[in-house]
Amino acid sequence: MTQTAVIPEAITSLTDAETRFGLVRIEDQQFFPEWCEGLPDTNSNNVCDT
């Protein structure tokens, strides 16, 4: 059976999400280094024109 969340129970802010799920900021440079290593070089196709 499908469950539906009631709107008043919705997460409405980052602070609310941090509190409900026990989220904490990690500033360790070695945390998920694969997100920053071995990335392809950027080129003009990757730049947003404003």
N, CA, C and O atoms as a Tripos MOL2 file, in Angstrom:
@<TRIPOS>MOLECULE
protein
  200   199    50     0     0
PROTEIN
NO_CHARGES

@<TRIPOS>ATOM
      1 N           0.8390   -1.1730    0.0000 N.3       1 MET1
      2 CA          0.0000    0.0000    0.0000 C.3       1 MET1
      3 C           0.8900    1.2450    0.0000 C.2       1 MET1
      4 O           1.8790    1.3050    0.7300 O.2       1 MET1
      5 N           0.5430    2.2110   -0.8000 N.am      2 THR2
      6 CA          1.3050    3.4460   -0.8980 C.3       2 THR2
      7 C           1.0150    4.3520    0.2780 C.2       2 THR2
      8 O          -0.1380    4.5050    0.6810 O.2       2 THR2
      9 N           2.0730    4.9630    0.8370 N.am      3 GLN3
     10 CA          1.8960    5.9150    1.9240 C.3       3 GLN3
     11 C           2.1360    7.3170    1.3980 C.2       3 GLN3
     12 O           3.0150    7.5360    0.5650 O.2       3 GLN3
     13 N           1.3590    8.2560    1.8840 N.am      4 THR4
     14 CA          1.4750    9.6460    1.4640 C.3       4 THR4
     15 C           1.8310   10.5090    2.6580 C.2       4 THR4
     16 O           1.2290   10.3860    3.7250 O.2       4 THR4
     17 N           2.8240   11.3970    2.4750 N.am      5 ALA5
     18 CA          3.2000   12.3150    3.5520 C.3       5 ALA5
     19 C           2.2180   13.4750    3.5930 C.2       5 ALA5
     20 O           1.8100   14.0000    2.5570 O.2       5 ALA5
     21 N           1.8550   13.8560    4.7810 N.am      6 VAL6
     22 CA          0.9620   14.9960    4.9610 C.3       6 VAL6
     23 C           1.7850   16.2720    4.8290 C.2       6 VAL6
     24 O           2.9160   16.3290    5.3110 O.2       6 VAL6
     25 N           1.2390   17.2840    4.1890 N.am      7 ILE7
     26 CA          1.9920   18.5170    3.9280 C.3       7 ILE7
     27 C           2.5810   19.1400    5.1910 C.2       7 ILE7
     28 O           3.7320   19.5730    5.1420 O.2       7 ILE7
     29 N           1.8760   19.2130    6.3110 N.am      8 PRO8
     30 CA          2.5100   19.8050    7.5010 C.3       8 PRO8
     31 C           3.7540   19.0500    7.9640 C.2       8 PRO8
     32 O           4.5630   19.6050    8.7070 O.2       8 PRO8
     33 N           3.9240   17.7980    7.5420 N.am      9 GLU9
     34 CA          5.1020   17.0240    7.9250 C.3       9 GLU9
     35 C           6.2540   17.2170    6.9460 C.2       9 GLU9
     36 O           7.3160   16.6210    7.1260 O.2       9 GLU9
     37 N           6.0670   18.0310    5.9210 N.am     10 ALA10
     38 CA          7.1000   18.2240    4.9100 C.3      10 ALA10
     39 C           8.2860   18.9720    5.5030 C.2      10 ALA10
     40 O           8.1360   19.7900    6.4100 O.2      10 ALA10
     41 N           9.4430   18.6820    4.9820 N.am     11 ILE11
     42 CA         10.6490   19.4050    5.3750 C.3      11 ILE11
     43 C          10.6330   20.7330    4.6280 C.2      11 ILE11
     44 O          10.5600   20.7620    3.4000 O.2      11 ILE11
     45 N          10.7000   21.8160    5.3670 N.am     12 THR12
     46 CA         10.5560   23.1330    4.7560 C.3      12 THR12
     47 C          11.8250   23.9670    4.7790 C.2      12 THR12
     48 O          11.8410   25.0740    4.2410 O.2      12 THR12
     49 N          12.8950   23.4560    5.3960 N.am     13 SER13
     50 CA         14.1430   24.2130    5.4350 C.3      13 SER13
     51 C          15.3190   23.2590    5.5990 C.2      13 SER13
     52 O          15.1480   22.1010    5.9820 O.2      13 SER13
     53 N          16.4900   23.7520    5.3090 N.am     14 LEU14
     54 CA         17.6990   22.9540    5.4880 C.3      14 LEU14
     55 C          17.9090   22.6320    6.9630 C.2      14 LEU14
     56 O          18.3220   21.5260    7.3100 O.2      14 LEU14
     57 N          17.6290   23.5870    7.8150 N.am     15 THR15
     58 CA         17.7600   23.3560    9.2580 C.3      15 THR15
     59 C          16.8350   22.2390    9.7150 C.2      15 THR15
     60 O          17.2210   21.4130   10.5420 O.2      15 THR15
     61 N          15.6300   22.2070    9.1870 N.am     16 ASP16
     62 CA         14.6740   21.1490    9.5140 C.3      16 ASP16
     63 C          15.2170   19.7920    9.0800 C.2      16 ASP16
     64 O          15.1310   18.8240    9.8360 O.2      16 ASP16
     65 N          15.7760   19.7070    7.8740 N.am     17 ALA17
     66 CA         16.3480   18.4500    7.3820 C.3      17 ALA17
     67 C          17.5320   18.0230    8.2400 C.2      17 ALA17
     68 O          17.6660   16.8460    8.5750 O.2      17 ALA17
     69 N          18.3960   18.9810    8.5980 N.am     18 GLU18
     70 CA         19.5500   18.6640    9.4480 C.3      18 GLU18
     71 C          19.0970   18.0900   10.7790 C.2      18 GLU18
     72 O          19.6750   17.1200   11.2700 O.2      18 GLU18
     73 N          18.0700   18.6840   11.3620 N.am     19 THR19
     74 CA         17.5600   18.2320   12.6560 C.3      19 THR19
     75 C          16.8990   16.8620   12.5480 C.2      19 THR19
     76 O          17.1800   15.9750   13.3540 O.2      19 THR19
     77 N          16.0320   16.6820   11.5670 N.am     20 ARG20
     78 CA         15.2930   15.4200   11.4370 C.3      20 ARG20
     79 C          16.1900   14.2330   11.1190 C.2      20 ARG20
     80 O          15.9700   13.1320   11.6220 O.2      20 ARG20
     81 N          17.2060   14.4560   10.2780 N.am     21 PHE21
     82 CA         18.0260   13.3430    9.8120 C.3      21 PHE21
     83 C          19.4130   13.3040   10.4430 C.2      21 PHE21
     84 O          20.2210   12.4410   10.0990 O.2      21 PHE21
     85 N          19.6970   14.2180   11.3530 N.am     22 GLY22
     86 CA         20.9920   14.2330   12.0290 C.3      22 GLY22
     87 C          22.1390   14.5550   11.0870 C.2      22 GLY22
     88 O          23.2360   14.0200   11.2430 O.2      22 GLY22
     89 N          21.8990   15.4240   10.1090 N.am     23 LEU23
     90 CA         22.9270   15.7700    9.1330 C.3      23 LEU23
     91 C          23.9590   16.7040    9.7500 C.2      23 LEU23
     92 O          23.6190   17.5910   10.5340 O.2      23 LEU23
     93 N          25.2110   16.5000    9.3920 N.am     24 VAL24
     94 CA         26.2900   17.3690    9.8590 C.3      24 VAL24
     95 C          27.2110   17.6910    8.6860 C.2      24 VAL24
     96 O          27.3860   16.8800    7.7760 O.2      24 VAL24
     97 N          27.7980   18.8910    8.7230 N.am     25 ARG25
     98 CA         28.7230   19.3130    7.6760 C.3      25 ARG25
     99 C          30.0610   18.6010    7.8740 C.2      25 ARG25
    100 O          30.5840   18.5420    8.9870 O.2      25 ARG25
    101 N          30.6000   18.0670    6.7980 N.am     26 ILE26
    102 CA         31.9100   17.4350    6.8140 C.3      26 ILE26
    103 C          32.8450   18.3100    5.9940 C.2      26 ILE26
    104 O          32.6130   18.5280    4.8050 O.2      26 ILE26
    105 N          33.9060   18.8130    6.6290 N.am     27 GLU27
    106 CA         34.8380   19.6820    5.9250 C.3      27 GLU27
    107 C          36.1770   18.9920    5.6540 C.2      27 GLU27
    108 O          37.1370   19.6370    5.2330 O.2      27 GLU27
    109 N          36.2380   17.6950    5.8940 N.am     28 ASP28
    110 CA         37.4460   16.9180    5.6400 C.3      28 ASP28
    111 C          37.6890   16.8350    4.1390 C.2      28 ASP28
    112 O          36.8260   16.3620    3.4010 O.2      28 ASP28
    113 N          38.8470   17.2880    3.6800 N.am     29 GLN29
    114 CA         39.1800   17.2920    2.2560 C.3      29 GLN29
    115 C          39.2530   15.8810    1.6730 C.2      29 GLN29
    116 O          39.1620   15.7180    0.4570 O.2      29 GLN29
    117 N          39.4150   14.8690    2.5080 N.am     30 GLN30
    118 CA         39.5230   13.4950    2.0350 C.3      30 GLN30
    119 C          38.1680   12.7890    1.9820 C.2      30 GLN30
    120 O          38.1040   11.6020    1.6610 O.2      30 GLN30
    121 N          37.1020   13.4970    2.2900 N.am     31 PHE31
    122 CA         35.7600   12.9220    2.2450 C.3      31 PHE31
    123 C          35.2920   12.9240    0.8010 C.2      31 PHE31
    124 O          35.1130   13.9960    0.2230 O.2      31 PHE31
    125 N          35.0890   11.7700    0.2060 N.am     32 PHE32
    126 CA         34.7110   11.5900   -1.1930 C.3      32 PHE32
    127 C          35.6450   12.3280   -2.1560 C.2      32 PHE32
    128 O          35.1800   13.1540   -2.9400 O.2      32 PHE32
    129 N          36.9380   12.0500   -2.1140 N.am     33 PRO33
    130 CA         37.8710   12.7580   -3.0120 C.3      33 PRO33
    131 C          37.5960   12.4600   -4.4840 C.2      33 PRO33
    132 O          37.9990   13.2370   -5.3510 O.2      33 PRO33
    133 N          36.9190   11.3530   -4.7840 N.am     34 GLU34
    134 CA         36.6420   11.0240   -6.1850 C.3      34 GLU34
    135 C          35.7360   12.0540   -6.8470 C.2      34 GLU34
    136 O          35.6440   12.0900   -8.0740 O.2      34 GLU34
    137 N          35.0720   12.8820   -6.0680 N.am     35 TRP35
    138 CA         34.2410   13.9460   -6.6460 C.3      35 TRP35
    139 C          35.0910   15.0480   -7.2520 C.2      35 TRP35
    140 O          34.6120   15.8120   -8.0890 O.2      35 TRP35
    141 N          36.3600   15.1390   -6.8340 N.am     36 CYS36
    142 CA         37.2250   16.2310   -7.2970 C.3      36 CYS36
    143 C          38.4030   15.7370   -8.1270 C.2      36 CYS36
    144 O          39.0510   16.5380   -8.8020 O.2      36 CYS36
    145 N          38.6880   14.4690   -8.0960 N.am     37 GLU37
    146 CA         39.8530   13.9310   -8.7880 C.3      37 GLU37
    147 C          39.4540   13.2990  -10.1150 C.2      37 GLU37
    148 O          38.3810   12.7090  -10.2380 O.2      37 GLU37
    149 N          40.3210   13.4300  -11.0910 N.am     38 GLY38
    150 CA         40.1170   12.7700  -12.3680 C.3      38 GLY38
    151 C          38.9760   13.3440  -13.1840 C.2      38 GLY38
    152 O          38.4040   12.6490  -14.0230 O.2      38 GLY38
    153 N          38.6370   14.6040  -12.9510 N.am     39 LEU39
    154 CA         37.5650   15.2240  -13.7090 C.3      39 LEU39
    155 C          38.0920   15.6740  -15.0680 C.2      39 LEU39
    156 O          39.2610   16.0450  -15.1730 O.2      39 LEU39
    157 N          37.2730   15.6530  -16.0950 N.am     40 PRO40
    158 CA         37.7240   16.1130  -17.4060 C.3      40 PRO40
    159 C          37.9440   17.6250  -17.3870 C.2      40 PRO40
    160 O          37.3300   18.3410  -16.5960 O.2      40 PRO40
    161 N          38.8240   18.0980  -18.2640 N.am     41 ASP41
    162 CA         39.0520   19.5310  -18.3880 C.3      41 ASP41
    163 C          37.7910   20.2050  -18.9050 C.2      41 ASP41
    164 O          37.0170   19.6070  -19.6530 O.2      41 ASP41
    165 N          37.5930   21.4500  -18.5010 N.am     42 THR42
    166 CA         36.4500   22.2050  -19.0240 C.3      42 THR42
    167 C          36.8590   22.8890  -20.3220 C.2      42 THR42
    168 O          38.0400   23.1390  -20.5670 O.2      42 THR42
    169 N          35.8780   23.1800  -21.1340 N.am     43 ASN43
    170 CA         36.1320   23.8950  -22.3760 C.3      43 ASN43
    171 C          35.0040   24.9080  -22.5850 C.2      43 ASN43
    172 O          34.1290   25.0370  -21.7290 O.2      43 ASN43
    173 N          35.0130   25.6200  -23.6970 N.am     44 SER44
    174 CA         34.0200   26.6540  -23.9250 C.3      44 SER44
    175 C          32.5990   26.1010  -23.9670 C.2      44 SER44
    176 O          31.6510   26.8600  -23.7620 O.2      44 SER44
    177 N          32.4210   24.8280  -24.2200 N.am     45 ASN45
    178 CA         31.0750   24.2310  -24.2300 C.3      45 ASN45
    179 C          30.5140   24.0950  -22.8210 C.2      45 ASN45
    180 O          29.3030   23.9550  -22.6450 O.2      45 ASN45
    181 N          31.3960   24.1370  -21.8070 N.am     46 ASN46
    182 CA         30.9690   23.9790  -20.4210 C.3      46 ASN46
    183 C          30.6870   25.3040  -19.7410 C.2      46 ASN46
    184 O          30.2860   25.3180  -18.5770 O.2      46 ASN46
    185 N          30.8850   26.4190  -20.4320 N.am     47 VAL47
    186 CA         30.7240   27.7410  -19.8220 C.3      47 VAL47
    187 C          29.3360   28.2800  -20.1430 C.2      47 VAL47
    188 O          28.8730   28.2090  -21.2810 O.2      47 VAL47
    189 N          28.6920   28.8120  -19.1310 N.am     48 CYS48
    190 CA         27.3550   29.3880  -19.3030 C.3      48 CYS48
    191 C          27.4860   30.8380  -19.7500 C.2      48 CYS48
    192 O          28.1850   31.6250  -19.1120 O.2      48 CYS48
    193 N          26.8270   31.1890  -20.8260 N.am     49 ASP49
    194 CA         26.8090   32.5800  -21.2720 C.3      49 ASP49
    195 C          25.7220   33.3230  -20.5150 C.2      49 ASP49
    196 O          24.5650   32.9040  -20.4850 O.2      49 ASP49
    197 N          26.1120   34.4280  -19.9080 N.am     50 THR50
    198 CA         25.1160   35.2240  -19.1670 C.3      50 THR50
    199 C          24.8880   36.5510  -19.8220 C.2      50 THR50
    200 O          24.0850   37.3490  -19.3370 O.2      50 THR50
@<TRIPOS>BOND
     1     1     2 1
     2     2     3 1
     3     3     4 2
     4     3     5 am
     5     5     6 1
     6     6     7 1
     7     7     8 2
     8     7     9 am
     9     9    10 1
    10    10    11 1
    11    11    12 2
    12    11    13 am
    13    13    14 1
    14    14    15 1
    15    15    16 2
    16    15    17 am
    17    17    18 1
    18    18    19 1
    19    19    20 2
    20    19    21 am
    21    21    22 1
    22    22    23 1
    23    23    24 2
    24    23    25 am
    25    25    26 1
    26    26    27 1
    27    27    28 2
    28    27    29 am
    29    29    30 1
    30    30    31 1
    31    31    32 2
    32    31    33 am
    33    33    34 1
    34    34    35 1
    35    35    36 2
    36    35    37 am
    37    37    38 1
    38    38    39 1
    39    39    40 2
    40    39    41 am
    41    41    42 1
    42    42    43 1
    43    43    44 2
    44    43    45 am
    45    45    46 1
    46    46    47 1
    47    47    48 2
    48    47    49 am
    49    49    50 1
    50    50    51 1
    51    51    52 2
    52    51    53 am
    53    53    54 1
    54    54    55 1
    55    55    56 2
    56    55    57 am
    57    57    58 1
    58    58    59 1
    59    59    60 2
    60    59    61 am
    61    61    62 1
    62    62    63 1
    63    63    64 2
    64    63    65 am
    65    65    66 1
    66    66    67 1
    67    67    68 2
    68    67    69 am
    69    69    70 1
    70    70    71 1
    71    71    72 2
    72    71    73 am
    73    73    74 1
    74    74    75 1
    75    75    76 2
    76    75    77 am
    77    77    78 1
    78    78    79 1
    79    79    80 2
    80    79    81 am
    81    81    82 1
    82    82    83 1
    83    83    84 2
    84    83    85 am
    85    85    86 1
    86    86    87 1
    87    87    88 2
    88    87    89 am
    89    89    90 1
    90    90    91 1
    91    91    92 2
    92    91    93 am
    93    93    94 1
    94    94    95 1
    95    95    96 2
    96    95    97 am
    97    97    98 1
    98    98    99 1
    99    99   100 2
   100    99   101 am
   101   101   102 1
   102   102   103 1
   103   103   104 2
   104   103   105 am
   105   105   106 1
   106   106   107 1
   107   107   108 2
   108   107   109 am
   109   109   110 1
   110   110   111 1
   111   111   112 2
   112   111   113 am
   113   113   114 1
   114   114   115 1
   115   115   116 2
   116   115   117 am
   117   117   118 1
   118   118   119 1
   119   119   120 2
   120   119   121 am
   121   121   122 1
   122   122   123 1
   123   123   124 2
   124   123   125 am
   125   125   126 1
   126   126   127 1
   127   127   128 2
   128   127   129 am
   129   129   130 1
   130   130   131 1
   131   131   132 2
   132   131   133 am
   133   133   134 1
   134   134   135 1
   135   135   136 2
   136   135   137 am
   137   137   138 1
   138   138   139 1
   139   139   140 2
   140   139   141 am
   141   141   142 1
   142   142   143 1
   143   143   144 2
   144   143   145 am
   145   145   146 1
   146   146   147 1
   147   147   148 2
   148   147   149 am
   149   149   150 1
   150   150   151 1
   151   151   152 2
   152   151   153 am
   153   153   154 1
   154   154   155 1
   155   155   156 2
   156   155   157 am
   157   157   158 1
   158   158   159 1
   159   159   160 2
   160   159   161 am
   161   161   162 1
   162   162   163 1
   163   163   164 2
   164   163   165 am
   165   165   166 1
   166   166   167 1
   167   167   168 2
   168   167   169 am
   169   169   170 1
   170   170   171 1
   171   171   172 2
   172   171   173 am
   173   173   174 1
   174   174   175 1
   175   175   176 2
   176   175   177 am
   177   177   178 1
   178   178   179 1
   179   179   180 2
   180   179   181 am
   181   181   182 1
   182   182   183 1
   183   183   184 2
   184   183   185 am
   185   185   186 1
   186   186   187 1
   187   187   188 2
   188   187   189 am
   189   189   190 1
   190   190   191 1
   191   191   192 2
   192   191   193 am
   193   193   194 1
   194   194   195 1
   195   195   196 2
   196   195   197 am
   197   197   198 1
   198   198   199 1
   199   199   200 2
@<TRIPOS>SUBSTRUCTURE
     1 MET1         2 RESIDUE 1 A MET
     2 THR2         6 RESIDUE 1 A THR
     3 GLN3        10 RESIDUE 1 A GLN
     4 THR4        14 RESIDUE 1 A THR
     5 ALA5        18 RESIDUE 1 A ALA
     6 VAL6        22 RESIDUE 1 A VAL
     7 ILE7        26 RESIDUE 1 A ILE
     8 PRO8        30 RESIDUE 1 A PRO
     9 GLU9        34 RESIDUE 1 A GLU
    10 ALA10       38 RESIDUE 1 A ALA
    11 ILE11       42 RESIDUE 1 A ILE
    12 THR12       46 RESIDUE 1 A THR
    13 SER13       50 RESIDUE 1 A SER
    14 LEU14       54 RESIDUE 1 A LEU
    15 THR15       58 RESIDUE 1 A THR
    16 ASP16       62 RESIDUE 1 A ASP
    17 ALA17       66 RESIDUE 1 A ALA
    18 GLU18       70 RESIDUE 1 A GLU
    19 THR19       74 RESIDUE 1 A THR
    20 ARG20       78 RESIDUE 1 A ARG
    21 PHE21       82 RESIDUE 1 A PHE
    22 GLY22       86 RESIDUE 1 A GLY
    23 LEU23       90 RESIDUE 1 A LEU
    24 VAL24       94 RESIDUE 1 A VAL
    25 ARG25       98 RESIDUE 1 A ARG
    26 ILE26      102 RESIDUE 1 A ILE
    27 GLU27      106 RESIDUE 1 A GLU
    28 ASP28      110 RESIDUE 1 A ASP
    29 GLN29      114 RESIDUE 1 A GLN
    30 GLN30      118 RESIDUE 1 A GLN
    31 PHE31      122 RESIDUE 1 A PHE
    32 PHE32      126 RESIDUE 1 A PHE
    33 PRO33      130 RESIDUE 1 A PRO
    34 GLU34      134 RESIDUE 1 A GLU
    35 TRP35      138 RESIDUE 1 A TRP
    36 CYS36      142 RESIDUE 1 A CYS
    37 GLU37      146 RESIDUE 1 A GLU
    38 GLY38      150 RESIDUE 1 A GLY
    39 LEU39      154 RESIDUE 1 A LEU
    40 PRO40      158 RESIDUE 1 A PRO
    41 ASP41      162 RESIDUE 1 A ASP
    42 THR42      166 RESIDUE 1 A THR
    43 ASN43      170 RESIDUE 1 A ASN
    44 SER44      174 RESIDUE 1 A SER
    45 ASN45      178 RESIDUE 1 A ASN
    46 ASN46      182 RESIDUE 1 A ASN
    47 VAL47      186 RESIDUE 1 A VAL
    48 CYS48      190 RESIDUE 1 A CYS
    49 ASP49      194 RESIDUE 1 A ASP
    50 THR50      198 RESIDUE 1 A THR
